[in-house]
Amino acid sequence: MKLNELRDNPGATKKAKRVGRGPGSGTGKTAGRGIKGQKSRSGVAIKGFEGGQMPLYQRLPKRGFNKPNRKAYAVVNLGLIQKFIDDGKLKGDITEDSLIESGLVRRKKDGIRVLAKGEFKTKTKISVTGASKAAIEAVEKAGGSLTVTSAAAAE
């Protein structure tokens, strides 16, 4: 078999229906749109319109609230930090900048938050914007220290 012999399976591709090409085609004149009316015209999209009835998206209750000035943190798990330490990508004291340099975090956003997922067993100093209580306990249990730079981020 050669590249020029490759073909689709029979019936896999269909020719596009060309509408408005004369009476012999079966879809000539009005091109299958019927006669007159809004939907026979071009440039009409009636998405969500239910013929004067209250549309579904307006009938359903609106819930929740998105805080406009909320903080978005880059999240890192302790297990991943441990893996990067084992691979030699992170050395010494760990800061937010060293996490970005190592490639563990792409960008800082409003800060970096450490969560306790995974196993951590290295004695090291970590300073980040936020951390969960379980993460702080896990680092201290390993003999290290985790400092949170902003008090509001720690929960």
BAFI-3210 file (N, C-alpha, C; in Angstrom, 3 decimals, decimal comma, padded with zeros to 6 digits):
// residues 155
n [1|2|3|4|5|6|7|8|9|10|11|12|13|14|15|16|17|18|19|20|21|22|23|24|25|26|27|28|29|30|31|32|33|34|35|36|37|38|39|40|41|42|43|44|45|46|47|48|49|50|51|52|53|54|55|56|57|58|59|60|61|62|63|64|65|66|67|68|69|70|71|72|73|74|75|76|77|78|79|80|81|82|83|84|85|86|87|88|89|90|91|92|93|94|95|96|97|98|99|100|101|102|103|104|105|106|107|108|109|110|111|112|113|114|115|116|117|118|119|120|121|122|123|124|125|126|127|128|129|130|131|132|133|134|135|136|137|138|139|140|141|142|143|144|145|146|147|148|149|150|151|152|153|154|155]
n.u [000,838|000,520|001,020|-000,502|-002,550|-004,263|-007,551|-010,765|-013,156|-015,794|-018,707|-018,042|-017,555|-019,641|-021,173|-021,666|-024,914|-026,107|-027,925|-030,635|-030,157|-031,661|-034,715|-034,498|-032,865|-034,236|-033,977|-034,322|-035,184|-036,696|-034,907|-035,429|-036,433|-039,047|-041,826|-041,649|-041,579|-039,752|-037,755|-037,076|-035,461|-032,083|-029,405|-030,680|-031,058|-032,611|-032,066|-032,937|-035,389|-038,810|-041,274|-042,726|-043,408|-042,112|-038,672|-036,624|-034,133|-034,719|-036,709|-035,601|-034,240|-031,850|-028,718|-026,269|-023,133|-020,587|-017,691|-016,341|-013,744|-012,235|-009,574|-007,238|-005,443|-002,371|-002,165|-000,394|000,585|001,893|003,043|003,926|005,883|007,710|008,428|009,757|011,892|013,166|013,923|015,840|015,271|014,427|016,088|017,461|016,104|012,659|010,969|008,388|009,367|011,360|009,798|008,509|010,707|011,629|009,687|007,477|005,279|003,389|002,631|002,442|-000,047|-002,331|-000,757|000,870|-000,467|-000,172|-001,116|-002,051|-001,904|-000,488|002,770|005,167|008,527|010,889|013,227|012,841|012,676|009,801|008,328|005,406|002,432|000,011|-001,332|-002,709|-003,991|-003,411|-001,276|000,711|001,053|002,014|004,489|005,855|005,882|007,681|009,928|010,547|009,788|006,918|006,167|003,700|003,237|001,238|-001,260|-003,982|-004,410|-004,030|-005,876]
n.v [-001,193|002,208|005,735|007,255|005,559|005,508|005,635|006,802|004,751|003,210|005,185|006,630|009,315|012,028|013,848|017,363|018,804|020,735|023,517|025,420|025,324|025,194|023,709|020,992|019,810|019,235|020,655|023,321|026,761|027,739|026,520|024,504|025,848|026,537|028,864|032,379|034,226|034,496|032,527|031,804|033,668|034,953|035,036|034,713|033,796|032,034|031,270|029,709|030,919|030,586|030,856|033,023|031,996|031,877|031,528|028,596|029,128|031,444|030,729|029,063|029,101|031,510|030,927|031,339|033,174|035,041|036,224|039,304|040,227|038,054|035,908|034,090|031,232|029,564|026,137|023,697|020,397|018,619|016,133|016,379|018,341|016,906|014,943|016,504|017,341|014,897|014,299|016,170|018,687|020,688|022,430|023,101|025,881|026,365|028,573|030,703|031,630|029,743|027,507|028,188|028,470|025,813|024,647|023,495|025,030|027,044|029,820|032,564|033,740|034,957|034,172|031,282|028,244|025,677|022,308|019,308|016,842|013,727|012,261|013,549|013,874|015,262|017,304|020,574|024,136|025,919|028,625|030,191|031,766|030,727|027,967|024,773|023,593|020,920|020,539|022,136|020,772|018,314|019,001|019,937|017,603|016,146|017,395|019,854|023,341|025,302|028,349|030,841|033,559|035,522|036,303|036,221|034,330|031,828|029,108]
n.w [000,000|-000,829|-000,123|-001,899|-002,398|-000,309|000,918|002,065|003,840|001,950|001,852|004,076|003,727|002,777|000,169|000,307|000,637|-001,899|-001,831|-003,298|-006,064|-008,491|-009,897|-010,505|-008,641|-006,342|-004,039|-004,763|-005,585|-002,842|-001,233|000,699|002,868|003,139|002,807|002,994|006,184|009,331|009,692|007,155|006,171|005,814|008,239|010,700|014,034|016,400|019,086|022,063|022,063|022,756|021,446|022,625|025,079|028,413|028,377|029,079|030,311|031,644|033,339|035,270|038,612|039,708|041,213|043,796|043,970|042,549|043,717|042,938|043,483|044,257|045,375|043,457|043,751|042,978|043,151|044,994|045,720|048,562|048,027|045,373|045,662|047,195|045,324|043,408|044,961|045,426|042,808|042,446|041,528|043,173|045,691|048,960|050,873|050,264|048,236|046,825|044,390|043,800|043,372|041,018|039,271|039,209|037,731|038,768|039,408|037,254|037,106|039,461|040,165|042,532|044,539|046,037|047,127|049,471|049,671|051,484|050,161|049,451|050,331|052,586|053,414|053,869|055,572|055,540|054,809|054,016|052,395|051,673|050,182|051,122|053,061|053,883|057,052|057,516|055,787|056,933|059,354|058,357|057,234|059,488|060,971|059,512|060,236|059,264|058,443|057,740|056,573|056,436|054,449|054,178|056,442|056,033|054,091|055,189|056,377]
ca.u [000,000|001,261|000,266|-001,488|-003,632|-005,129|-008,887|-011,745|-014,049|-016,960|-019,812|-017,559|-017,717|-020,844|-021,086|-022,536|-026,126|-026,066|-029,308|-030,886|-029,502|-032,605|-035,804|-034,141|-032,087|-035,124|-033,893|-034,158|-036,056|-036,656|-033,806|-035,877|-036,777|-040,465|-042,131|-041,709|-041,368|-038,435|-036,753|-036,683|-034,473|-030,717|-028,933|-031,622|-030,776|-033,603|-031,650|-033,557|-036,717|-039,819|-042,573|-043,440|-043,382|-040,907|-037,655|-036,146|-033,040|-035,265|-037,592|-034,838|-033,752|-030,421|-028,177|-024,845|-022,552|-019,158|-017,068|-015,560|-012,338|-011,722|-008,168|-007,007|-004,114|-001,791|-002,205|000,654|000,469|003,164|003,580|004,651|007,100|008,616|008,909|010,729|013,093|013,826|014,508|016,913|014,843|014,289|017,133|017,525|014,837|011,727|010,162|007,492|010,185|012,042|008,778|008,284|011,931|011,747|008,660|006,372|004,158|003,585|002,645|002,112|-001,412|-002,361|000,085|000,911|-001,051|000,288|-002,094|-001,380|-002,030|000,785|003,647|006,287|009,460|012,155|013,328|013,124|011,891|008,960|007,575|004,432|001,349|-001,022|-001,179|-003,754|-003,501|-002,859|000,027|001,642|001,333|002,807|005,865|006,451|006,094|008,894|011,054|010,765|008,863|006,173|005,711|002,717|003,610|000,060|-002,085|-005,351|-004,489|-004,026|-007,199]
ca.v [000,000|003,463|006,889|007,726|004,590|005,610|006,161|006,588|003,625|003,637|005,659|007,402|010,745|012,341|015,138|018,364|019,070|022,096|023,978|026,605|025,170|024,840|022,802|019,588|019,288|018,858|021,713|024,581|027,897|028,188|025,796|023,707|026,704|026,898|030,157|033,564|034,049|034,859|031,468|031,634|034,715|034,644|035,804|034,628|032,775|032,194|030,318|029,948|031,526|029,541|031,289|033,895|031,378|032,237|030,528|027,760|029,764|032,499|030,103|028,412|030,074|031,827|030,644|031,540|034,498|035,028|037,394|039,917|040,468|036,867|035,573|032,802|030,756|028,400|025,103|022,679|019,359|018,252|014,968|016,851|019,022|015,819|014,307|017,422|017,309|013,618|014,374|017,167|019,939|021,666|022,258|024,130|026,464|026,460|029,795|030,720|031,799|028,478|026,604|028,574|028,137|024,363|024,221|022,854|025,956|027,833|031,244|032,805|034,255|035,794|033,502|029,824|027,611|024,300|021,392|018,186|015,558|013,052|012,020|014,492|013,340|015,995|018,414|021,770|025,344|026,321|029,861|030,423|032,686|030,050|026,530|024,176|023,184|019,572|020,669|022,672|019,659|017,287|019,502|019,974|016,213|015,706|018,102|021,147|024,400|025,911|029,683|031,483|034,963|036,377|035,670|036,058|033,164|030,582|028,776]
ca.w [000,000|-000,915|000,390|-002,879|-002,494|000,872|000,659|003,124|003,615|001,162|002,686|005,220|003,411|002,017|-000,502|000,908|-000,127|-002,433|-001,891|-004,117|-007,369|-009,555|-009,538|-010,705|-007,517|-005,234|-003,020|-005,472|-005,233|-001,449|-000,595|001,830|004,009|003,119|002,186|003,861|007,614|009,881|009,543|005,756|005,867|006,252|009,386|011,818|015,026|017,466|020,118|023,356|021,930|022,874|020,944|023,554|026,411|029,154|028,042|030,171|031,040|032,512|034,327|036,334|039,586|039,697|042,531|044,014|043,825|042,246|044,305|041,858|043,850|044,937|045,104|042,791|044,131|042,320|044,178|044,910|046,742|049,200|047,333|044,186|046,135|047,586|044,090|042,798|045,824|045,140|041,464|042,462|040,888|044,260|046,706|050,002|051,294|049,136|048,171|045,663|043,183|043,486|042,843|039,620|038,534|039,034|036,783|039,490|039,281|036,042|037,468|040,863|040,347|043,740|045,523|045,924|048,311|049,601|050,243|052,140|049,450|049,205|051,473|052,661|054,415|053,830|056,522|054,739|055,097|052,894|052,655|050,605|050,532|051,891|053,261|054,707|058,380|057,383|055,121|057,941|060,272|057,666|057,081|060,832|061,365|058,806|060,851|058,600|058,847|056,650|056,991|055,558|054,418|054,400|057,482|055,553|053,204|055,966|056,910]
c.u [000,879|000,380|-000,804|-002,644|-004,574|-006,462|-009,741|-012,559|-015,240|-018,115|-019,369|-017,702|-018,943|-020,642|-022,067|-023,743|-026,096|-027,495|-029,418|-030,223|-030,473|-033,602|-035,442|-033,439|-032,967|-035,057|-033,609|-035,076|-035,932|-035,611|-034,227|-036,283|-038,265|-040,655|-042,241|-041,386|-039,934|-037,380|-036,367|-035,622|-033,078|-030,381|-029,862|-031,198|-031,728|-033,274|-032,313|-034,929|-037,765|-041,209|-043,365|-043,555|-042,084|-039,838|-037,111|-035,066|-033,509|-036,176|-036,831|-034,295|-032,251|-029,893|-026,719|-024,402|-021,076|-018,535|-016,152|-014,080|-011,719|-010,285|-008,091|-005,575|-003,670|-001,645|-001,121|000,435|001,846|003,834|004,403|005,938|008,136|009,232|009,981|012,009|013,884|014,526|015,639|016,550|014,648|015,362|017,029|016,151|013,937|010,901|009,256|008,291|010,886|011,058|008,505|009,493|012,034|010,724|007,483|005,102|004,420|003,649|002,080|000,638|-001,418|-001,515|000,028|000,421|-000,648|-000,793|-001,402|-001,451|-000,652|001,635|004,823|007,231|010,807|012,125|013,756|012,244|011,109|008,269|006,719|003,336|000,300|-000,739|-002,332|-003,138|-002,819|-001,479|001,080|002,047|002,255|004,260|006,565|006,731|007,368|010,129|011,346|009,838|008,219|005,665|004,779|002,953|002,428|-000,903|-003,488|-005,509|-004,560|-005,412|-007,111]
c.v [001,251|004,603|007,345|006,744|004,633|006,245|005,962|005,353|004,092|004,020|006,494|008,897|010,934|013,681|016,096|018,602|020,520|022,561|025,217|026,533|024,630|023,782|021,326|018,979|018,808|019,857|023,051|025,641|028,319|027,441|025,068|024,520|027,039|028,279|031,236|033,278|034,298|033,804|031,206|032,656|034,287|035,492|035,760|033,498|032,990|031,188|030,680|030,596|030,437|030,048|032,124|033,314|031,786|031,165|029,823|028,460|030,924|031,925|029,511|029,449|030,289|031,594|031,006|032,957|034,338|036,331|038,042|040,099|039,279|036,585|034,198|032,376|029,625|027,335|024,055|021,674|018,987|017,072|015,359|017,561|017,963|015,154|015,171|017,467|016,030|013,628|015,392|018,474|021,058|021,375|023,381|024,604|026,671|027,733|029,698|030,831|030,500|027,448|026,899|028,205|026,650|023,844|023,528|023,702|026,812|029,331|031,433|033,096|035,190|035,189|032,002|029,222|026,150|023,470|020,087|016,859|014,978|012,962|012,989|014,044|014,056|017,134|019,647|022,934|025,712|027,624|030,175|031,366|032,014|028,577|026,017|023,733|021,819|019,614|021,158|021,564|018,624|017,713|019,515|018,568|015,657|016,423|019,448|022,208|025,004|027,258|030,250|032,963|035,882|035,659|035,396|034,796|031,858|030,328|027,554]
c.w [000,000|-000,416|-000,592|-003,058|-001,289|000,501|001,911|002,817|002,787|002,101|003,872|004,974|002,531|001,338|000,155|000,012|-000,592|-002,648|-002,771|-005,477|-008,425|-009,146|-009,659|-009,498|-006,366|-004,096|-003,698|-004,919|-003,775|-000,624|000,676|003,041|004,065|002,523|003,261|005,332|008,041|009,587|008,094|005,356|006,340|007,469|010,575|012,756|016,181|018,556|021,436|023,269|021,925|022,505|021,920|024,955|027,097|028,926|029,287|030,986|031,909|033,599|035,507|037,315|039,457|041,104|042,599|043,733|043,543|042,724|043,266|042,196|044,562|044,516|044,448|043,099|043,218|043,398|043,933|046,031|047,281|048,503|046,114|044,582|046,508|046,352|043,428|043,622|045,542|043,788|041,370|041,788|041,908|045,311|047,732|050,430|050,079|049,268|046,955|044,366|042,794|042,929|041,367|038,762|038,237|038,020|037,443|039,392|038,054|036,352|038,870|041,111|041,558|044,851|045,310|047,236|048,332|050,280|050,636|051,397|049,154|050,457|051,427|053,758|054,441|054,839|055,731|055,174|053,844|053,276|051,428|051,087|051,403|052,027|054,108|056,040|058,296|056,731|056,103|058,915|059,635|057,528|058,437|061,350|060,720|059,339|060,223|059,148|057,613|057,142|055,939|055,612|054,657|055,333|056,980|054,713|053,975|056,534|057,784]
res [m|k|l|n|e|l|r|d|n|p|g|a|t|k|k|a|k|r|v|g|r|g|p|g|s|g|t|g|k|t|a|g|r|g|i|k|g|q|k|s|r|s|g|v|a|i|k|g|f|e|g|g|q|m|p|l|y|q|r|l|p|k|r|g|f|n|k|p|n|r|k|a|y|a|v|v|n|l|g|l|i|q|k|f|i|d|d|g|k|l|k|g|d|i|t|e|d|s|l|i|e|s|g|l|v|r|r|k|k|d|g|i|r|v|l|a|k|g|e|f|k|t|k|t|k|i|s|v|t|g|a|s|k|a|a|i|e|a|v|e|k|a|g|g|s|l|t|v|t|s|a|a|a|a|e]
***
